[in-house]
Amino acid sequence: MYNEGFLACGGTPYRECSHLKLGSDAWSPMPSPQTERRVAGFIPMGNGLWVTGGSINLGAATSLVHKTTEFFSKDKWIWSVDLPAPRANHCMTKLNKNEIMIVGGLTSDLSFVATTLIYDRRSREFTTTHNFAPPRIGIGCASYTSTSGDAIVLVTGGQTAFDGVNLVPTTSMYVDQSRRLE
């Protein structure tokens, strides 16, 4: 969900974005990110949208994995803080209004990672936290507040190899009693 509707970015050349307002039956084009971003992370943040990492297809099964990020607000994309290292095919979920968790993905040497980052938009800094084993790509993640107020993150699915066979049929849970979802 973004701006009272749905956002879709992709297609060729993996930069085109469109918005479908709730109650409308037509997609509206919107400005595209400044660079091609296959399998990037997108998440609403504040009054805008933050996109992280992703990759550019260079042909012959090679790609360039980004560490750059962009923020969309007021009908334009602007460069934002870089990720600590290139990452693509990861997932992101909000922990609260100021912190976003980035889980798993693929690095520039095409290694799968289990590392998890937390980005604090107040300090504009990343910290490394819990690893969600096994290292994987194509995962889903979501966060919610438990009845006791703890931040709960669920990480599900994905794959551990490019073969489409080594799928992860489980869901992992991370509980952080020091963070409260807002």
C-alpha positions as CSV (number, residue, x, y, z in Angstrom):
1,M,0.0,0.0,0.0
2,Y,1.2,3.4,-0.9
3,N,-0.6,6.8,-1.0
4,E,-4.1,5.3,-0.6
5,G,-3.5,2.7,-3.3
6,F,-1.0,0.2,-4.8
7,L,2.3,0.8,-6.4
8,A,3.9,-1.3,-9.1
9,C,7.4,-0.8,-10.4
10,G,9.1,-3.1,-13.0
11,G,8.7,-4.1,-16.6
12,T,11.4,-3.2,-19.1
13,P,13.8,-1.5,-18.3
14,Y,12.8,-2.3,-14.7
15,R,12.3,1.4,-13.9
16,E,8.7,2.1,-14.8
17,C,6.3,2.8,-11.9
18,S,2.5,3.1,-11.8
19,H,0.0,3.8,-9.1
20,L,-3.6,2.4,-8.7
21,K,-5.6,4.6,-6.3
22,L,-8.2,2.6,-4.2
23,G,-11.6,2.9,-5.9
24,S,-10.0,3.6,-9.3
25,D,-10.0,1.2,-12.2
26,A,-7.0,2.7,-14.1
27,W,-3.3,2.7,-13.3
28,S,-1.5,6.1,-13.5
29,P,2.1,6.4,-14.5
30,M,4.4,8.0,-11.9
31,P,8.0,9.1,-12.0
32,S,10.6,6.2,-12.3
33,P,13.5,5.6,-10.0
34,Q,16.8,7.1,-11.2
35,T,18.3,3.6,-11.9
36,E,17.2,0.2,-13.0
37,R,16.4,-2.0,-9.9
38,R,15.4,-5.6,-10.4
39,V,14.4,-7.4,-7.2
40,A,14.9,-4.3,-5.1
41,G,13.3,-3.7,-1.7
42,F,10.4,-1.1,-1.6
43,I,8.7,0.1,1.6
44,P,6.5,3.1,2.5
45,M,8.5,5.4,4.9
46,G,7.1,8.6,6.4
47,N,5.3,10.5,3.6
48,G,7.2,8.7,0.8
49,L,8.6,5.5,-0.5
50,W,12.1,4.1,0.0
51,V,13.7,1.7,-2.5
52,T,16.9,-0.2,-1.6
53,G,19.4,-2.2,-3.6
54,G,18.3,-4.3,-6.5
55,S,20.3,-5.2,-9.5
56,I,20.9,-4.3,-13.2
57,N,21.0,-7.1,-15.7
58,L,24.2,-6.9,-17.7
59,G,23.4,-9.9,-19.9
60,A,25.0,-13.4,-20.0
61,A,23.8,-14.3,-16.5
62,T,25.7,-11.4,-14.9
63,S,24.4,-8.5,-12.9
64,L,25.4,-5.5,-10.9
65,V,24.0,-5.5,-7.4
66,H,23.3,-2.0,-6.0
67,K,24.0,-0.6,-2.6
68,T,22.3,2.7,-3.5
69,T,18.9,3.7,-2.3
70,E,16.4,6.2,-3.4
71,F,13.5,8.0,-1.7
72,F,10.3,9.0,-3.5
73,S,8.5,12.1,-2.2
74,K,6.5,14.9,-3.7
75,D,6.6,13.4,-7.2
76,K,10.4,13.0,-7.5
77,W,13.1,10.4,-6.7
78,I,16.1,11.6,-4.7
79,W,19.3,9.6,-3.8
80,S,19.3,8.4,-0.2
81,V,21.8,6.8,2.2
82,D,23.7,3.8,0.7
83,L,23.3,0.3,2.1
84,P,26.5,-0.9,3.9
85,A,27.0,-3.4,1.1
86,P,25.2,-4.3,-2.2
87,R,22.0,-6.3,-1.7
88,A,19.2,-7.5,-4.0
89,N,16.2,-9.9,-3.7
90,H,15.8,-9.0,0.0
91,C,12.7,-8.1,2.0
92,M,12.0,-5.1,4.3
93,T,9.5,-4.5,7.1
94,K,8.9,-1.6,9.4
95,L,9.7,-2.1,13.1
96,N,8.3,1.3,14.0
97,K,8.0,4.8,12.4
98,N,11.8,5.2,12.5
99,E,13.3,1.8,12.0
100,I,13.2,-0.6,9.1
101,M,14.5,-4.2,9.1
102,I,16.2,-5.5,5.9
103,V,16.5,-9.3,5.7
104,G,18.5,-11.7,3.6
105,G,19.2,-11.3,-0.1
106,L,22.0,-11.5,-2.6
107,T,25.4,-9.8,-2.6
108,S,27.5,-8.4,-5.5
109,D,29.4,-11.7,-5.7
110,L,26.0,-13.5,-6.0
111,S,26.3,-15.0,-2.5
112,F,23.1,-15.5,-0.6
113,V,23.1,-13.8,2.9
114,A,21.2,-14.4,6.2
115,T,22.3,-11.1,7.7
116,T,19.7,-8.6,8.9
117,L,20.1,-4.9,9.0
118,I,18.1,-2.3,10.9
119,Y,18.0,1.2,9.4
120,D,17.3,4.1,11.8
121,R,16.0,7.0,9.7
122,R,16.7,9.5,12.6
123,S,20.5,8.7,12.7
124,R,20.6,7.5,9.0
125,E,22.7,4.5,10.3
126,F,22.5,0.8,9.8
127,T,23.2,-1.8,12.5
128,T,23.5,-5.5,12.0
129,T,21.3,-7.7,14.1
130,H,19.8,-11.3,14.1
131,N,20.6,-13.7,11.2
132,F,17.8,-15.5,9.7
133,A,19.3,-18.8,8.6
134,P,19.6,-20.3,6.1
135,P,20.9,-17.6,3.7
136,R,18.3,-17.1,1.1
137,I,16.6,-14.8,-1.5
138,G,13.0,-14.2,-2.5
139,I,11.7,-14.2,1.0
140,G,8.7,-12.5,2.6
141,C,8.8,-10.7,5.9
142,A,6.2,-8.9,8.0
143,S,6.2,-7.3,11.5
144,Y,3.5,-7.0,14.1
145,T,3.2,-6.2,17.9
146,S,2.6,-9.0,20.3
147,T,-0.1,-8.6,23.0
148,S,2.8,-7.8,25.4
149,G,4.0,-5.1,23.1
150,D,7.1,-6.8,21.7
151,A,8.2,-6.3,18.1
152,I,7.7,-9.6,16.2
153,V,9.2,-10.2,12.8
154,L,8.2,-13.2,10.6
155,V,10.5,-14.3,7.7
156,T,9.1,-16.9,5.4
157,G,10.0,-18.9,2.4
158,G,12.7,-18.1,-0.2
159,Q,15.2,-20.2,-1.9
160,T,18.8,-21.2,-1.0
161,A,20.1,-21.7,-4.6
162,F,19.3,-20.4,-8.1
163,D,17.9,-23.8,-9.2
164,G,14.3,-23.1,-8.1
165,V,14.4,-26.4,-6.3
166,N,16.0,-25.6,-2.9
167,L,13.0,-23.8,-1.5
168,V,12.7,-22.9,2.2
169,P,9.3,-24.3,3.4
170,T,9.5,-22.7,6.9
171,T,8.8,-19.4,8.7
172,S,11.3,-18.0,11.3
173,M,10.3,-15.6,14.0
174,Y,12.3,-12.9,15.7
175,V,11.2,-11.3,18.9
176,D,12.7,-8.0,20.0
177,Q,11.7,-6.9,23.5
178,S,13.7,-3.7,23.3
179,R,11.7,-2.4,20.3
180,R,8.1,-1.5,20.2
181,L,6.2,-1.3,17.0
182,E,4.4,2.0,16.6
